[in-house]
Amino acid sequence: MSEISNISKTFFAYLSRPHLYPELARKIYKNIFNRKAAFKGKDDAALWCAKNAISQEKTIAEILGFKNYTKIEELYPEILAEAKSNEKNCPVKMGGAGALDLIFYINEYLKAENAVETGVAYGWSSLAALLSIEKRNGTLYSSDMPYLGKENDQYVGCVVPENLTFNWQLFRFADRESLPKIFKIQDSIDFVHYDSDKSYDGRMWAYPLLFKHLRKGGVLMSDDIGDNAAFMDFCLQNNYESIVVEFDEKYAGFIFKK
Ligand SMILES: C[S@@+](CC[C@H](N)C(=O)[O-])C[C@H]1O[C@@H](n2cnc3c(N)ncnc32)[C@H](O)[C@@H]1O
């Protein structure tokens, strides 16, 4: 499909969703005045990640202290098998799974009751967080807008089984609208997973806000931190110690709030 027809498809998808008009206005502004921001500092970030990275397995065993831990696929084989089948049968292809064991075990370590995530798509990160949070009858607050032009709205979160949805509140707006709504309901968060707007500016807007609402000792985790320098800059500018985790040839990072 040509770029022009892609753009018009996305534009009309926005027009039919008035709750996303604020994001449409921001996208138009960004495409006119700030086109190159998405990959700002990518080379420096990739070097920084490569220098500091440790494996997901080592992070869970040595930093979180779950020696000889069991992968969630073995802990919950039926749920994971059904989730995989739901992904396979989903007619729309969306962004895939991240470091699911790490997400689960950080929530276990924190004994998380309240978590926030940005970016749901199939819902793999939601599933990993909910499997832990549900044990304490806590709540996962998720922010997600659909992939515009893909008409995937009805499939968002399709890998999350129905029984876990009792502990889940999904806000179907852009983060800039969702997050203020979420923080009005719950102001003190144990765990945050960031996996939505991957642009430098999007991250640099969201990270400080998310961090502010973390409780002391809580964790902010972000996916794809090698894509641009936002996570690295956020850590270095604020003197935050971070843990960089390599998995599937990409990087996630997390910070404990001291
Ligand atoms: C990589 S996918 C998330 C994958 C998910 N965490 C998982 O583990 O399955 C990114 C999602 O974020 C959504 N998204 C992108 N920009 C957003 C924004 N500004 N606000 C809210 N959601 C956004 C995308 O439409 C998509 O659904």
The ligand as a Gaussian input file, in Angstrom:
#p B3LYP/6-31G(d) Opt

LIG

0 1
 C        4.129000      -2.959000      21.321000
 S        2.404000      -2.873000      21.517000
 C        2.195000      -3.368000      23.184000
 C        2.522000      -4.820000      23.411000
 C        2.083000      -5.315000      24.778000
 N        2.751000      -4.617000      25.859000
 C        2.296000      -6.806000      24.913000
 O        3.165000      -7.237000      25.703000
 O        1.570000      -7.588000      24.245000
 C        2.100000      -1.139000      21.629000
 C        0.647000      -0.748000      21.875000
 O        0.628000       0.630000      22.304000
 C       -0.364000       1.339000      21.567000
 N        0.020000       2.761000      21.542000
 C        0.916000       3.380000      20.737000
 N        0.992000       4.682000      21.044000
 C        0.139000       4.901000      22.080000
 C       -0.226000       6.047000      22.832000
 N        0.299000       7.233000      22.592000
 N       -1.137000       5.900000      23.815000
 C       -1.686000       4.668000      24.085000
 N       -1.377000       3.559000      23.393000
 C       -0.487000       3.666000      22.398000
 C       -0.346000       0.649000      20.195000
 O       -1.483000       0.944000      19.432000
 C       -0.237000      -0.805000      20.633000
 O       -1.499000      -1.307000      20.965000

